[in-house]
Structure formats: structure tokens, C-alpha cells
Amino acid sequence: MAIPMMEVINVDKSFGSGEKQVKVLSQATFHVKKGEIVTLFGKSGCGKSTLLNILGGFEKADKGSIRHNGEPVLKPTKTCVMLFQQINLLPWRSVLKNVELGLEGEKLKPKEKWARVMDALKLVGLENSLDKFPHELSGGMQQRVAIARALAIQPDVILMDEPFAALDSFNRYNLQQELLRIQKKKNTTIVLVTHDIDEAVYLSDRVIIMSSHPGRIQKEITITQMKPRSRTHADFQYFRRKILDEFQLSTELIAPEYNI
Ligand SMILES: Nc1ncnc2c1ncn2[C@@H]1O[C@H](COP(=O)(O)OP(=O)(O)OP(=O)(O)O)[C@@H](O)[C@H]1O
């Protein structure tokens, strides 16, 4: 059997010490295959971001192991990049320079660097906005720049922590659609954190449901509806309901935009 792209095995994590110690993750185990979009889904505070940070090597697990292509993850690397809800563009750098930032420190010939940056910018549809500065862009466009910066690095895995949460629903829907297009083209592996049920069902191949206090993997739900998915299709509603059922939320609550 092929080695999964990412493996999380029996991960425990606590914060604080003594009486103030709080166990945030317990025995978390899951894997992500190449080219999959896997979403960590659960209530606020259940440990989704902590688990994502551990996957990226930004936090250390107390117990258990994280493997990327079979190798232990001990620190952040450029093979696994993180995209945050806060977009973190440098305001004094143009779109082009912000995307180039991801390649700083890499030994690339100028021509190769240009090709990578332009390829990424074309993928997000910003190849004609090279000289614009972040304040001249909408929130959605800024997040596209951040996605281009991540893509230019050509990572194996992109970790996304609620990347579209700050956007209005039009921009969010648009970018979700764009993300699927880009992901399909590059067969990128994505691990996403969200508490937006629509986003989880629209994007994911698998949704990993987490319970709280401490965070555990409660269930994995494979979303078998064909992509691109219609949000109004009965199958889409079926998977939303299936996720809501995990939280014992009644079916009356399955209105669009419902967030856990
Ligand atoms: N560095 C830290 N030090 C102490 N406690 C922390 C730290 N990071 C997270 N926590 C605590 O761990 C718990 C899980 O936090 P985490 O951010 O992983 O949850 P989450 O599921 O991503 O929440 P949300 O959906 O609200 O972002 C929370 O109770 C949080 O306060």
C-alpha cells in the first residue's frame, strides 16, 4: 500500500501545567492521501487549529507522531505551507513582490523564479494585477495573492486555517470554486480547518469530525457527491445533514450558512 502523504498517529496535546493544564487533543489519528482535500470539522475550541499547527510542525505533540511522506515532521518546512484566515500580505510590497516572498531563500534562476510566480498568479487569475498593492485589492483578491504565494512554493501539502472566514459569502463561494479548479489542476493535497458546514461539504473528499474536551476524532465522513458540487442538490443536503447529526442538531437547523 502507498504511504499516505500525511499521517497523524495517536497524537495527544495539552497546554499549561499543573492544575491549569488542559488536555486539548487525545489519541488523534487520521491520514491524508495525495491529492485529497480533508477537512477537520468541529465546534469552536475542539482543537482543530492545534492539530493543523502540529501537522505543519508549528506545534509539538506531547505524544504520538506526525509523518509526511513517511518522514517525521519535526519543524515547519516549505513542503507543507500554511494559509491563514488573516491574510498576512506585506502592505508595502506589490502583488508580484508578495508572491515572490514565498520563494526567498530558494536557489532559483531569475527566469525560473519568474515562471513559478507567473504560473501561480495565472492560476488565481491575478496575472494582470502584478503592480497593485494590497490596499488596492478586495479581501477576496488579497486571499488569492496569499494562495498564489503558497502555490509558487510548490508544496506537497497546503494547510488552510479557515482561509475564507473573513470574506463575504459571494467572495467565499467564488474562491471555494477557484480553489477546487486549482487543486484539480495541480493535484494539490489540502488539509482544511473550518466550522462552515457548506464549505466542508463543498470542498472535501473526507470530513473528519472532531469532538471536544479533549479533541478526539469522532468520525470520518467520505463525501461521495461528484465535483463540482451543486449546493442545492439533494446529495449535498444529505451530507450536511449527516454532519449535523454528529452534533445532535435537529434537521430544522440545516439552513444554508449554518456554522457550528
Ligand atoms: N498556545 C496555546 N496556549 C494555551 N492554550 C491554547 C493554545 N492554543 C490553543 N489553546 C487552547 O486549546 C483549545 C483548542 O484551541 P484551537 O484553537 O485548537 O481550537 P479550534 O477548534 O481551532 O477553535 P476555533 O474553531 O474557535 O478556532 C482552546 O481551548 C484554546 O484556548
The ligand as an SDF file (V2000), in Angstrom:
LIG
                    3D

 31 33  0  0  0  0  0  0  0  0999 V2000
   -0.8180   28.2600   22.7130 N   0  0  0  0  0  0  0  0  0  0  0  0
   -1.8410   27.9370   23.4970 C   0  0  0  0  0  0  0  0  0  0  0  0
   -1.7370   28.0400   24.8420 N   0  0  0  0  0  0  0  0  0  0  0  0
   -2.7550   27.6950   25.6550 C   0  0  0  0  0  0  0  0  0  0  0  0
   -3.9380   27.2330   25.2180 N   0  0  0  0  0  0  0  0  0  0  0  0
   -4.1050   27.1260   23.9100 C   0  0  0  0  0  0  0  0  0  0  0  0
   -3.0750   27.4680   22.9690 C   0  0  0  0  0  0  0  0  0  0  0  0
   -3.5340   27.2220   21.7090 N   0  0  0  0  0  0  0  0  0  0  0  0
   -4.7920   26.7670   21.8420 C   0  0  0  0  0  0  0  0  0  0  0  0
   -5.1330   26.7110   23.1700 N   0  0  0  0  0  0  0  0  0  0  0  0
   -6.4080   26.2200   23.6990 C   0  0  0  0  0  0  0  0  0  0  0  0
   -6.6410   24.9520   23.1080 O   0  0  0  0  0  0  0  0  0  0  0  0
   -8.0200   24.7790   22.8220 C   0  0  0  0  0  0  0  0  0  0  0  0
   -8.1770   24.4190   21.3540 C   0  0  0  0  0  0  0  0  0  0  0  0
   -7.8230   25.5480   20.5640 O   0  0  0  0  0  0  0  0  0  0  0  0
   -7.8590   25.5330   18.9800 P   0  0  0  0  0  0  0  0  0  0  0  0
   -7.5560   26.9070   18.5240 O   0  0  0  0  0  0  0  0  0  0  0  0
   -7.0090   24.4420   18.5030 O   0  0  0  0  0  0  0  0  0  0  0  0
   -9.3810   25.1630   18.7220 O   0  0  0  0  0  0  0  0  0  0  0  0
  -10.2390   25.3020   17.3910 P   0  0  0  0  0  0  0  0  0  0  0  0
  -11.0660   24.0810   17.3130 O   0  0  0  0  0  0  0  0  0  0  0  0
   -9.3540   25.6010   16.2470 O   0  0  0  0  0  0  0  0  0  0  0  0
  -11.1350   26.5560   17.7540 O   0  0  0  0  0  0  0  0  0  0  0  0
  -11.7800   27.6750   16.7710 P   0  0  0  0  0  0  0  0  0  0  0  0
  -12.6880   26.9470   15.8410 O   0  0  0  0  0  0  0  0  0  0  0  0
  -12.5170   28.5690   17.7020 O   0  0  0  0  0  0  0  0  0  0  0  0
  -10.6500   28.3760   16.0810 O   0  0  0  0  0  0  0  0  0  0  0  0
   -8.7160   26.0650   23.2170 C   0  0  0  0  0  0  0  0  0  0  0  0
   -9.2760   25.8900   24.4870 O   0  0  0  0  0  0  0  0  0  0  0  0
   -7.6040   27.0690   23.2660 C   0  0  0  0  0  0  0  0  0  0  0  0
   -7.8630   28.0770   24.2070 O   0  0  0  0  0  0  0  0  0  0  0  0
  1  2  1  0
  2  3  1  0
  2  7  2  0
  3  4  2  0
  4  5  1  0
  5  6  2  0
  6  7  1  0
  6 10  1  0
  7  8  1  0
  8  9  2  0
  9 10  1  0
 10 11  1  0
 11 12  1  0
 11 30  1  0
 12 13  1  0
 13 14  1  0
 13 28  1  0
 14 15  1  0
 15 16  1  0
 16 17  2  0
 16 18  1  0
 16 19  1  0
 19 20  1  0
 20 21  2  0
 20 22  1  0
 20 23  1  0
 23 24  1  0
 24 25  2  0
 24 26  1  0
 24 27  1  0
 28 29  1  0
 28 30  1  0
 30 31  1  0
M  END
$$$$
